[in-house]
Amino acid sequence: MKKKSVWIKADEGGWEEQKDRITTGLESGADCVLVNPGDVEKVRELGNITVAAFARDNKSRADIVVVGKRGEGDGTKPLPQEIPGSFDINAATLLMDKGVTVGGYVVIKDKHYEHFAAEMGKICDYLLVTGTDWKVIPLENLIADLQHQKVKIIFGVKSAEEARLAFQTLEAGADGVLLDSGNPQEIKDTIKAARELESESAELEAAVVTRVEPLGMGDRVCVDTCNLMQRGEGMLIGSQASGMFLVNSESDDSPYVAARPFRVNAGAVHSYIKIGEKTRYLSELRAGDPVTIVDSKGKQREGIVGRVKIESRPLMLIEAKARDRTLTAILQNAETIKLVGKDGTPISVAKLEKGDEVLVRLEEGARHFGKKIEETIIEK
């Protein structure tokens, strides 16, 4: 599922009144803040975030200029008889011609405003639509009318519950929401809802271990993330892109070392790691890169690489069969490295035996520079 953005609306009242909701948005991972032109630099002093501003020019140097407030979009001025005569649309067009990123703001009051919003969406980068009664906003019509346009549709909401509905309307849903709430919990819950919907679940299935064999020394990769993982959570790793093992995080204590729930001791440097819909080599990962964290139910979330450690360690070959495929992974031979059993319980590679069942993810097709392609390929 594509990324869902959360904008924080902070343009009504004084700066001190809006500062708390902006700060909560920043701390919770909001994508954009919408303010008045005079507050753009104040937002930037609080943190690094995309800033949009209601304006008709770019004197404020906002990242996104939003046209429509105190104009035709919010009903301050009457709608034009003909679209070419629209004050707001002409202003947006002039800004677009200058290379400015532009949003169009429309309060949907009736069918005429819906039509006006659709026309605005044909020229702007973003279309921000809201209404006096959220439930009657014609979300479906606008999504259908603008599905072939480049515009990203941002719907105005007042709660996380409304945001979830907007994200899922007509399956594709809104590209984002414009949250108008000063309630810190609503802000946090809305952003959480967006992140949960961004990732589809990975289908995992059981594979039967057919071979466990100690190898010699080789270079293995530890992926230390900026995220804490639970028991049964880890990353999908394997020697073949067509099938990968769920390698558990080091979230369990052992007699030898304390738990490191931020770490996945992922395997040999040649191994693939599944990240979103792509794969990468473990050896390519760097600090700041995104990674996909997966649990035993297939639920996915995004993590961030904080550090990658490549060290020479004794390795172990693990082979397993799922359906008609034979999969392999080469991991460090140590008590703390674990695969995830079919019941969600981690199994140490030091105790792994033939006949054990572990969770894997199977893929169809081949990979070219990490992207899935329809091609026959044999990996051994």
C-alpha positions as CSV (number, residue, x, y, z in Angstrom):
1,M,0.0,0.0,0.0
2,K,1.3,3.5,-0.9
3,K,2.4,5.9,1.8
4,K,-0.4,7.8,3.6
5,S,0.5,11.3,4.8
6,V,-0.8,13.2,7.8
7,W,-1.0,17.0,7.7
8,I,-1.6,19.0,10.9
9,K,-3.9,22.0,10.4
10,A,-2.6,24.8,12.6
11,D,-3.8,28.1,11.1
12,E,-6.6,29.2,13.4
13,G,-5.9,31.3,16.5
14,G,-2.6,32.6,17.7
15,W,0.8,30.9,17.5
16,E,0.9,29.8,21.2
17,E,-2.5,28.2,20.7
18,Q,-1.2,26.2,17.7
19,K,2.3,25.5,18.9
20,D,1.4,22.5,21.1
21,R,-0.4,20.6,18.2
22,I,2.5,21.3,15.9
23,T,5.0,20.0,18.5
24,T,2.9,16.9,19.1
25,G,2.7,16.3,15.3
26,L,6.5,16.7,15.0
27,E,7.2,14.3,17.8
28,S,4.7,11.7,16.5
29,G,5.9,11.7,12.9
30,A,3.5,13.9,11.0
31,D,4.4,14.6,7.4
32,C,3.4,18.2,7.0
33,V,2.1,21.2,9.0
34,L,-0.3,23.7,7.4
35,V,0.0,27.3,8.8
36,N,-0.4,30.9,8.0
37,P,2.5,32.6,6.1
38,G,3.9,34.4,9.1
39,D,4.3,31.1,11.0
40,V,6.4,29.2,8.5
41,E,9.8,30.0,10.0
42,K,8.5,29.4,13.5
43,V,7.6,25.9,12.5
44,R,11.1,25.3,11.1
45,E,12.6,26.4,14.4
46,L,10.7,23.6,16.1
47,G,11.9,20.8,13.8
48,N,12.5,19.5,10.3
49,I,9.1,19.0,8.6
50,T,7.4,19.9,5.4
51,V,5.6,23.2,5.9
52,A,2.6,24.3,3.9
53,A,1.1,27.8,4.1
54,F,-2.1,29.5,3.0
55,A,-1.0,32.2,0.6
56,R,-1.2,33.4,-3.0
57,D,2.5,33.9,-3.4
58,N,5.7,32.3,-2.1
59,K,7.1,35.2,-0.1
60,S,6.9,33.0,3.0
61,R,9.2,30.4,1.3
62,A,6.9,27.6,2.4
63,D,7.5,24.2,0.9
64,I,3.9,24.1,-0.4
65,V,1.7,27.1,-1.1
66,V,-2.0,26.4,-0.5
67,V,-4.5,28.6,-2.4
68,G,-8.2,28.8,-1.4
69,K,-8.4,30.3,2.1
70,R,-10.3,33.6,2.1
71,G,-11.1,32.9,-1.6
72,E,-13.5,30.9,-3.6
73,G,-12.3,27.6,-2.1
74,D,-13.7,28.3,1.4
75,G,-16.7,30.3,0.2
76,T,-15.4,33.8,1.1
77,K,-15.7,34.7,-2.5
78,P,-18.5,33.3,-4.8
79,L,-17.7,30.5,-7.1
80,P,-17.1,31.7,-10.7
81,Q,-19.6,31.1,-13.4
82,E,-16.8,29.6,-15.6
83,I,-13.7,27.9,-14.5
84,P,-11.3,30.1,-16.6
85,G,-12.6,33.0,-14.6
86,S,-11.7,31.5,-11.2
87,F,-9.5,33.7,-9.0
88,D,-8.1,30.7,-7.1
89,I,-7.4,28.5,-10.1
90,N,-5.6,31.3,-11.9
91,A,-3.5,32.0,-8.8
92,A,-2.6,28.3,-8.5
93,T,-1.8,28.1,-12.2
94,L,0.6,31.1,-12.0
95,L,2.4,29.6,-9.0
96,M,2.7,26.2,-10.8
97,D,4.2,27.9,-13.8
98,K,6.9,29.4,-11.5
99,G,7.8,25.9,-10.3
100,V,6.1,26.3,-6.9
101,T,4.5,23.2,-5.3
102,V,0.9,24.1,-4.9
103,G,-2.1,22.9,-3.0
104,G,-5.7,23.8,-3.6
105,Y,-8.0,24.2,-0.6
106,V,-11.8,23.7,-1.0
107,V,-14.6,23.4,1.6
108,I,-17.2,21.2,0.0
109,K,-20.6,22.8,0.7
110,D,-22.6,21.3,-2.2
111,K,-22.2,19.8,-5.7
112,H,-20.9,23.0,-7.2
113,Y,-18.0,23.0,-4.8
114,E,-17.3,19.4,-5.5
115,H,-17.0,20.2,-9.2
116,F,-14.8,23.2,-8.4
117,A,-12.6,20.9,-6.3
118,A,-12.2,18.4,-9.1
119,E,-11.1,21.2,-11.5
120,M,-8.6,22.5,-8.9
121,G,-7.3,19.0,-8.6
122,K,-6.5,18.9,-12.3
123,I,-3.8,21.6,-11.9
124,C,-2.5,21.3,-8.4
125,D,0.0,19.0,-6.7
126,Y,-2.3,18.6,-3.7
127,L,-6.0,18.9,-3.3
128,L,-7.1,19.7,0.3
129,V,-10.8,19.2,0.8
130,T,-12.9,19.4,3.9
131,G,-16.5,20.2,4.8
132,T,-18.8,21.4,7.6
133,D,-20.2,17.9,7.9
134,W,-17.4,15.4,7.2
135,K,-19.7,12.5,6.5
136,V,-21.3,14.2,3.4
137,I,-18.0,15.0,1.8
138,P,-18.1,13.2,-1.6
139,L,-14.9,11.3,-1.2
140,E,-15.7,8.6,-3.6
141,N,-16.6,11.1,-6.4
142,L,-13.3,13.0,-6.1
143,I,-11.2,9.9,-5.9
144,A,-12.9,8.5,-9.0
145,D,-12.7,11.8,-10.9
146,L,-9.0,12.4,-10.2
147,Q,-7.6,8.9,-10.2
148,H,-5.7,9.5,-13.5
149,Q,-4.4,12.9,-12.4
150,K,-1.0,13.5,-10.6
151,V,-2.7,15.3,-7.7
152,K,-2.6,13.9,-4.2
153,I,-5.9,14.1,-2.4
154,I,-5.8,15.2,1.3
155,F,-9.1,15.0,3.2
156,G,-9.9,17.1,6.2
157,V,-10.7,15.1,9.3
158,K,-11.1,15.8,13.0
159,S,-10.3,12.4,14.5
160,A,-8.4,9.2,13.9
161,E,-11.6,7.3,13.2
162,E,-12.5,9.7,10.4
163,A,-8.9,9.3,9.1
164,R,-9.2,5.5,8.9
165,L,-12.4,5.9,6.8
166,A,-10.8,8.4,4.5
167,F,-7.7,6.2,4.0
168,Q,-9.9,3.2,2.9
169,T,-12.6,4.9,0.8
170,L,-12.8,3.2,-2.6
171,E,-10.0,0.8,-1.6
172,A,-7.3,3.2,-2.7
173,G,-8.4,5.9,-0.3
174,A,-7.2,9.4,0.2
175,D,-3.4,10.0,-0.2
176,G,-3.5,11.8,3.2
177,V,-5.5,13.6,5.8
178,L,-5.6,17.1,7.1
179,L,-6.2,16.7,10.8
180,D,-7.8,19.6,12.6
181,S,-7.5,18.6,16.2
182,G,-5.6,19.9,19.2
183,N,-6.1,16.7,21.1
184,P,-2.6,15.1,21.4
185,Q,-4.0,11.6,21.5
186,E,-6.0,12.1,18.3
187,I,-2.9,13.4,16.6
188,K,-0.9,10.3,17.8
189,D,-3.7,7.9,16.9
190,T,-4.2,9.4,13.4
191,I,-0.5,9.1,12.6
192,K,-0.5,5.5,14.0
193,A,-3.5,4.6,11.8
194,A,-1.7,6.0,8.7
195,R,1.5,3.9,9.4
196,E,-0.5,0.7,10.0
197,L,-2.3,1.0,6.7
198,E,0.9,1.7,4.7
199,S,2.2,-1.9,5.0
200,E,0.3,-4.9,3.8
201,S,0.9,-8.2,5.6
202,A,3.5,-10.6,4.3
203,E,2.1,-14.1,3.8
204,L,4.3,-16.5,5.8
205,E,4.1,-20.3,5.7
206,A,5.9,-23.2,7.3
207,A,9.0,-24.8,5.7
208,V,10.5,-28.1,6.9
209,V,14.2,-28.0,7.7
210,T,16.1,-30.6,5.7
211,R,19.7,-29.7,6.4
212,V,21.7,-28.0,9.2
213,E,25.4,-27.9,8.5
214,P,28.2,-25.9,10.2
215,L,30.5,-24.1,7.8
216,G,33.8,-22.3,8.1
217,M,34.4,-18.6,8.9
218,G,32.8,-15.9,6.8
219,D,31.5,-12.4,7.1
220,R,28.1,-11.9,8.6
221,V,26.0,-8.8,9.0
222,C,24.3,-7.5,12.2
223,V,21.5,-5.0,11.4
224,D,21.1,-2.7,14.4
225,T,17.9,-0.6,14.1
226,C,16.5,2.5,15.7
227,N,13.5,0.4,16.7
228,L,12.8,-2.1,19.5
229,M,11.4,-5.5,18.4
230,Q,9.4,-8.1,20.2
231,R,9.8,-11.8,20.4
232,G,8.7,-13.3,17.1
233,E,9.7,-10.1,15.2
234,G,12.6,-9.9,12.8
235,M,13.5,-9.6,9.2
236,L,13.1,-11.8,6.1
237,I,16.5,-13.1,5.0
238,G,17.7,-15.7,2.5
239,S,20.2,-16.8,-0.1
240,Q,17.4,-16.8,-2.7
241,A,15.1,-13.9,-3.4
242,S,12.3,-16.4,-4.2
243,G,12.1,-17.5,-0.6
244,M,13.4,-16.0,2.7
245,F,13.4,-17.1,6.3
246,L,12.1,-15.0,9.2
247,V,15.2,-14.4,11.3
248,N,14.2,-13.4,14.8
249,S,15.5,-10.3,16.5
250,E,17.9,-10.7,19.5
251,S,14.9,-9.9,21.8
252,D,15.5,-12.8,24.2
253,D,17.9,-12.9,27.1
254,S,20.4,-15.8,27.1
255,P,22.9,-17.1,29.6
256,Y,25.7,-15.6,27.6
257,V,24.5,-12.1,26.6
258,A,21.7,-9.6,27.5
259,A,18.9,-9.1,25.0
260,R,19.4,-6.6,22.2
261,P,15.9,-6.1,20.9
262,F,17.1,-3.5,18.4
263,R,19.2,-6.1,16.5
264,V,18.8,-8.8,13.9
265,N,21.9,-10.9,13.4
266,A,20.9,-11.3,9.8
267,G,23.3,-13.6,8.0
268,A,26.2,-13.7,5.6
269,V,27.0,-10.6,3.5
270,H,25.7,-12.1,0.2
271,S,22.2,-12.6,1.7
272,Y,19.1,-10.9,0.5
273,I,16.9,-8.9,2.8
274,K,13.3,-8.1,1.9
275,I,12.5,-4.3,2.2
276,G,9.0,-3.4,1.2
277,E,8.4,-4.9,-2.3
278,K,12.1,-5.0,-3.1
279,T,15.2,-6.8,-1.9
280,R,18.7,-5.6,-1.1
281,Y,21.9,-7.3,-0.2
282,L,22.8,-7.2,3.5
283,S,26.2,-5.8,2.6
284,E,24.6,-2.7,1.0
285,L,22.8,-1.5,4.1
286,R,23.9,1.8,5.7
287,A,22.8,3.9,8.6
288,G,19.6,5.7,7.8
289,D,18.3,3.1,5.4
290,P,14.7,1.8,5.8
291,V,14.1,-1.9,6.6
292,T,11.0,-3.9,7.0
293,I,10.3,-5.5,10.3
294,V,8.0,-8.6,10.2
295,D,6.3,-10.5,13.0
296,S,5.2,-14.2,13.1
297,K,1.7,-13.2,11.8
298,G,3.1,-11.5,8.8
299,K,2.4,-8.0,10.1
300,Q,4.9,-5.5,8.7
301,R,6.3,-2.1,9.9
302,E,9.1,0.1,8.8
303,G,12.3,0.3,10.8
304,I,15.4,2.5,10.4
305,V,19.0,1.2,10.3
306,G,21.1,2.8,13.0
307,R,24.2,0.8,12.4
308,V,25.5,-2.2,10.4
309,K,28.2,-4.4,11.8
310,I,30.1,-6.8,9.5
311,E,32.4,-9.2,11.3
312,S,34.0,-12.5,10.6
313,R,32.2,-15.3,12.5
314,P,31.6,-19.1,12.2
315,L,28.7,-19.7,9.9
316,M,25.9,-22.3,9.5
317,L,24.0,-23.5,6.4
318,I,20.3,-24.0,6.9
319,E,18.2,-25.6,4.2
320,A,14.4,-26.1,4.2
321,K,11.7,-27.2,1.8
322,A,8.4,-25.3,1.3
323,R,6.0,-26.6,-1.4
324,D,8.3,-27.7,-4.2
325,R,11.1,-25.3,-3.3
326,T,14.4,-25.7,-1.5
327,L,15.5,-22.6,0.3
328,T,18.8,-21.8,2.0
329,A,20.1,-19.2,4.4
330,I,23.6,-18.9,5.9
331,L,23.6,-17.5,9.4
332,Q,26.1,-17.1,12.2
333,N,26.5,-20.3,14.2
334,A,25.6,-19.0,17.7
335,E,23.0,-19.6,20.4
336,T,21.5,-16.1,20.1
337,I,20.7,-16.4,16.3
338,K,17.1,-17.8,15.9
339,L,14.6,-18.5,13.2
340,V,10.9,-18.3,14.0
341,G,8.9,-21.6,14.3
342,K,5.5,-22.0,12.7
343,D,3.9,-21.4,16.1
344,G,5.7,-18.1,16.5
345,T,8.3,-19.4,19.0
346,P,11.9,-18.6,18.2
347,I,14.2,-21.6,17.6
348,S,18.0,-21.2,18.1
349,V,20.1,-22.3,15.1
350,A,22.3,-24.1,17.7
351,K,19.3,-26.4,18.5
352,L,17.7,-26.6,15.0
353,E,17.2,-30.1,13.7
354,K,15.9,-31.8,10.5
355,G,12.1,-31.9,10.6
356,D,11.7,-28.6,12.5
357,E,9.2,-26.3,10.9
358,V,10.1,-22.6,10.5
359,L,8.4,-19.6,8.9
360,V,9.4,-18.5,5.4
361,R,8.1,-16.1,2.8
362,L,7.8,-17.4,-0.8
363,E,8.0,-15.0,-3.8
364,E,7.0,-15.6,-7.4
365,G,9.2,-14.5,-10.3
366,A,12.8,-13.3,-10.3
367,R,14.6,-10.1,-9.2
368,H,16.5,-7.6,-11.2
369,F,18.3,-5.0,-9.2
370,G,16.0,-5.8,-6.3
371,K,12.8,-5.4,-8.2
372,K,10.4,-8.3,-9.0
373,I,10.2,-9.3,-12.6
374,E,8.5,-12.2,-14.5
375,E,11.4,-14.4,-15.4
376,T,12.6,-17.9,-14.8
377,I,15.7,-18.1,-12.6
378,I,17.5,-21.0,-10.8
379,E,19.3,-20.2,-7.6
380,K,21.2,-23.0,-5.7
